[in-house]
Each structure stands twice: as structure tokens, then as C-alpha cells.
Amino acid sequence: MYSTFYVGQLVRLQSSHGQAPRGRSEGRTYCVTRILAATDEDASTYLIKNMTGAERLVQPQEITAASANAVP
């Protein structure tokens, strides 16, 4: 199974318009901690976690890779 993102990768949330969301999670960096297997790529789900320990389930279209020098 090919995944768009990998465990340990730093990501950021996207809004529905492809930009960083406004509000509390703006600029927050998350780490992919688990990839939940699916039968096709569109159905894969990622468990992401931030530095405070908050976890969230997201689809690949909801996140984007963070820059290489991002700090979690």
C-alpha cells in the first residue's frame, strides 16, 4: 500500500481552500503517528499528534507536508 505521508512526518492542517486554517490550530505542526490501513488510497486515514499530546484523525486532503525545517 502506497501512502501519501509516512509515520514521523511533520504536517500542517489545511482549510477547505488549501490554505492554513485560521484560529487556534493556525501554524501548529503535527506529527503523523499512525497510518490506518484502507483498501484504496482515498480512504486512508492518518492519526496525527501535536506537542501537547492532542490527537486527531485526518484524511490526506486535510493535511499538507510541513517544511523541512519545521519544529514540532
VOTI-513329 format. One record per residue: y, z, x of N, C-alpha, C, O in turn; residue number from 1. Coordinates in nm, 3 decimals, decimal comma, always signed. Atoms other than C-alpha are relative to their C-alpha. Last residue first. Layout:
// residues N
NODE/Y/Z/X/Y/Z/X/Y/Z/X/Y/Z/X/NUM
...
***
This chain:
// residues 72
NODE/+0,054/-0,050/+0,127/+2,013/+1,611/+0,713/+0,071/+0,125/-0,051/+0,035/+0,177/-0,156/72
NODE/+0,051/-0,134/-0,022/+2,242/+1,458/+0,976/-0,051/+0,056/-0,132/+0,023/+0,056/-0,230/71
NODE/-0,021/-0,098/+0,108/+2,294/+1,085/+0,960/-0,064/+0,133/+0,036/-0,168/+0,138/+0,101/70
NODE/-0,058/-0,122/-0,056/+2,298/+0,897/+1,293/+0,033/+0,104/-0,106/+0,110/+0,196/-0,081/69
NODE/+0,087/-0,055/-0,105/+2,054/+0,624/+1,187/+0,056/+0,129/+0,060/-0,021/+0,210/+0,113/68
NODE/-0,024/+0,058/-0,132/+2,246/+0,562/+0,866/-0,085/+0,073/+0,105/-0,131/+0,185/+0,083/67
NODE/-0,119/-0,057/-0,063/+2,087/+0,673/+0,541/+0,016/-0,063/+0,138/-0,079/-0,120/+0,192/66
NODE/+0,021/-0,062/-0,131/+1,837/+0,446/+0,365/+0,133/+0,051/+0,055/+0,235/-0,016/+0,044/65
NODE/-0,024/+0,096/-0,106/+1,914/+0,385/-0,001/-0,017/+0,072/+0,134/+0,005/+0,193/+0,144/64
NODE/-0,037/-0,050/-0,132/+1,797/+0,564/-0,311/+0,023/-0,115/+0,097/-0,021/-0,228/+0,075/63
NODE/-0,097/-0,109/+0,012/+1,773/+0,506/-0,687/+0,050/+0,051/+0,134/+0,145/+0,129/+0,139/62
NODE/-0,131/+0,057/+0,031/+1,603/+0,164/-0,661/+0,109/+0,106/-0,013/+0,227/+0,071/-0,022/61
NODE/-0,061/+0,067/-0,117/+1,305/+0,321/-0,482/+0,139/-0,055/-0,027/+0,223/-0,057/+0,063/60
NODE/+0,057/+0,133/-0,014/+1,236/+0,559/-0,776/+0,069/-0,069/+0,118/+0,179/-0,028/+0,156/59
NODE/-0,085/+0,119/+0,017/+1,323/+0,926/-0,746/-0,083/-0,127/+0,013/-0,190/-0,128/+0,073/58
NODE/+0,084/+0,120/+0,006/+1,162/+1,270/-0,780/+0,090/-0,119/-0,029/+0,171/-0,116/-0,122/57
NODE/-0,031/+0,094/+0,107/+1,389/+1,555/-0,668/-0,097/-0,117/+0,008/-0,129/-0,163/+0,118/56
NODE/+0,086/+0,118/+0,002/+1,356/+1,863/-0,453/+0,032/-0,086/-0,121/+0,082/-0,037/-0,222/55
NODE/+0,007/+0,062/+0,132/+1,622/+2,123/-0,371/-0,083/-0,128/+0,009/-0,059/-0,213/+0,095/54
NODE/+0,134/-0,010/+0,057/+1,534/+2,301/-0,047/-0,013/-0,060/-0,138/-0,122/-0,058/-0,196/53
NODE/+0,006/-0,125/+0,073/+1,890/+2,372/+0,069/-0,135/+0,019/-0,068/-0,160/+0,123/-0,129/52
NODE/+0,005/-0,114/-0,092/+1,858/+2,104/+0,338/-0,009/+0,135/-0,072/-0,059/+0,231/-0,015/51
NODE/-0,119/-0,017/-0,083/+1,774/+1,831/+0,086/-0,012/+0,128/+0,082/-0,114/+0,197/+0,074/50
NODE/-0,041/-0,139/-0,012/+1,434/+1,718/-0,043/+0,126/+0,008/+0,085/+0,138/-0,064/+0,184/49
NODE/-0,099/-0,020/-0,105/+1,298/+1,386/-0,164/+0,048/+0,144/-0,004/+0,042/+0,210/-0,109/48
NODE/-0,049/-0,137/+0,009/+0,976/+1,317/-0,354/+0,095/+0,018/+0,116/+0,056/+0,006/+0,232/47
NODE/-0,021/-0,075/-0,123/+0,932/+0,942/-0,383/+0,048/+0,140/-0,033/+0,132/+0,158/-0,121/46
NODE/-0,098/-0,107/+0,016/+0,787/+0,743/-0,672/+0,005/+0,078/+0,130/-0,097/+0,098/+0,196/45
NODE/+0,010/-0,109/-0,097/+0,603/+0,412/-0,665/+0,114/+0,099/-0,019/+0,225/+0,061/-0,059/44
NODE/+0,031/-0,126/+0,065/+0,605/+0,212/-0,990/-0,008/+0,117/+0,099/-0,028/+0,231/+0,058/43
NODE/-0,107/-0,039/+0,092/+0,782/-0,097/-0,860/-0,023/+0,137/-0,063/+0,072/+0,200/-0,109/42
NODE/-0,119/-0,049/-0,072/+0,548/-0,119/-0,560/+0,109/+0,049/-0,094/+0,177/+0,147/-0,063/41
NODE/-0,088/+0,105/-0,049/+0,230/-0,150/-0,769/+0,127/+0,060/+0,058/+0,159/+0,176/+0,031/40
NODE/+0,076/+0,125/-0,008/-0,074/+0,066/-0,842/+0,085/-0,117/+0,046/+0,032/-0,213/+0,101/39
NODE/-0,004/+0,074/+0,126/+0,108/+0,386/-0,759/-0,076/-0,130/+0,019/-0,106/-0,170/+0,131/38
NODE/+0,067/+0,130/+0,008/+0,084/+0,651/-0,490/+0,010/-0,058/-0,140/+0,008/+0,013/-0,241/37
NODE/+0,102/-0,011/+0,104/+0,335/+0,934/-0,477/-0,057/-0,138/-0,026/+0,016/-0,230/-0,064/36
NODE/+0,004/+0,124/+0,076/+0,520/+0,921/-0,148/-0,115/+0,012/-0,098/-0,230/+0,030/-0,059/35
NODE/+0,130/+0,044/+0,052/+0,606/+1,263/-0,010/+0,018/-0,132/-0,075/+0,118/-0,154/-0,142/34
NODE/+0,106/-0,091/-0,039/+0,878/+1,435/+0,192/-0,138/-0,042/-0,050/-0,240/+0,003/+0,003/33
NODE/+0,119/+0,034/+0,078/+1,153/+1,173/+0,195/-0,113/+0,090/+0,048/-0,149/+0,086/+0,166/32
NODE/+0,112/+0,044/-0,081/+1,455/+1,351/+0,343/-0,118/-0,031/-0,091/-0,149/+0,047/-0,181/31
NODE/+0,131/-0,051/+0,039/+1,785/+1,384/+0,161/-0,105/-0,054/+0,096/-0,082/-0,154/+0,163/30
NODE/+0,114/+0,071/-0,058/+2,144/+1,339/+0,276/-0,128/+0,071/-0,039/-0,136/+0,194/-0,035/29
NODE/+0,111/-0,086/-0,039/+2,433/+1,452/+0,060/-0,117/-0,085/+0,049/-0,152/-0,186/-0,011/28
NODE/+0,009/-0,016/-0,144/+2,736/+1,225/+0,065/-0,115/+0,086/+0,047/-0,134/+0,102/+0,168/27
NODE/-0,064/+0,105/-0,079/+2,803/+1,271/-0,304/-0,009/+0,031/+0,149/+0,027/+0,140/+0,193/26
NODE/+0,097/+0,056/-0,095/+2,549/+1,512/-0,455/+0,060/-0,110/+0,087/-0,011/-0,170/+0,167/25
NODE/+0,058/-0,098/-0,090/+2,816/+1,729/-0,619/-0,094/-0,059/+0,105/-0,097/-0,011/+0,218/24
NODE/+0,036/-0,134/+0,045/+3,019/+1,458/-0,774/-0,068/+0,080/+0,108/-0,049/+0,056/+0,228/23
NODE/-0,111/-0,094/-0,008/+3,050/+1,084/-0,739/-0,049/+0,136/-0,047/-0,135/+0,145/-0,134/22
NODE/-0,044/-0,066/+0,123/+2,739/+0,878/-0,673/+0,116/+0,095/+0,025/+0,128/+0,151/+0,134/21
NODE/+0,033/-0,143/-0,005/+2,720/+0,655/-0,365/+0,052/+0,067/-0,126/+0,163/+0,038/-0,170/20
NODE/-0,089/-0,077/-0,084/+2,746/+0,291/-0,467/-0,046/+0,144/+0,002/-0,127/+0,186/-0,081/19
NODE/+0,032/+0,023/-0,140/+2,481/+0,052/-0,597/+0,091/+0,073/+0,097/+0,085/+0,049/+0,218/18
NODE/-0,078/+0,114/-0,048/+2,629/+0,031/-0,946/-0,023/-0,028/+0,147/+0,042/-0,115/+0,204/17
NODE/+0,054/+0,121/+0,062/+2,359/+0,254/-1,101/+0,074/-0,125/+0,046/+0,024/-0,236/+0,026/16
NODE/-0,030/+0,003/+0,142/+2,458/+0,524/-0,855/-0,059/-0,128/-0,057/-0,117/-0,207/+0,017/15
NODE/-0,089/+0,108/+0,043/+2,280/+0,556/-0,524/+0,033/+0,020/-0,146/-0,045/+0,079/-0,220/14
NODE/+0,009/+0,045/+0,139/+2,126/+0,865/-0,365/+0,099/-0,111/-0,025/+0,205/-0,116/+0,038/13
NODE/-0,110/-0,047/+0,085/+2,105/+0,893/+0,013/-0,021/-0,055/-0,140/-0,082/-0,160/-0,158/12
NODE/-0,051/+0,089/+0,104/+1,804/+0,864/+0,243/+0,118/+0,064/-0,071/+0,141/+0,184/-0,060/11
NODE/-0,117/-0,056/+0,064/+1,665/+1,014/+0,566/+0,058/-0,104/-0,097/+0,074/-0,220/-0,061/10
NODE/-0,120/+0,082/-0,003/+1,312/+0,900/+0,650/+0,114/+0,069/-0,074/+0,093/+0,131/-0,179/9
NODE/-0,087/-0,039/-0,109/+1,054/+1,169/+0,715/+0,128/-0,079/+0,009/+0,218/-0,044/+0,085/8
NODE/-0,014/-0,145/-0,008/+0,787/+1,011/+0,497/+0,081/+0,034/+0,125/+0,053/-0,017/+0,234/7
NODE/+0,113/-0,070/-0,061/+0,847/+0,636/+0,468/+0,030/+0,149/+0,007/+0,146/+0,190/+0,001/6
NODE/-0,044/-0,112/-0,083/+1,063/+0,411/+0,251/-0,122/+0,071/+0,055/-0,234/+0,051/+0,007/5
NODE/-0,134/+0,033/-0,045/+0,999/+0,069/+0,099/+0,052/+0,105/+0,095/+0,121/+0,073/+0,192/4
NODE/-0,107/-0,078/+0,061/+0,628/+0,140/+0,078/+0,134/-0,043/+0,059/+0,143/-0,080/+0,176/3
NODE/-0,125/+0,008/-0,074/+0,339/-0,100/+0,142/+0,107/+0,078/-0,075/+0,122/+0,063/-0,196/2
NODE/-0,117/+0,000/+0,084/+0,000/+0,000/+0,000/+0,125/+0,000/+0,089/+0,137/+0,085/+0,177/1
***
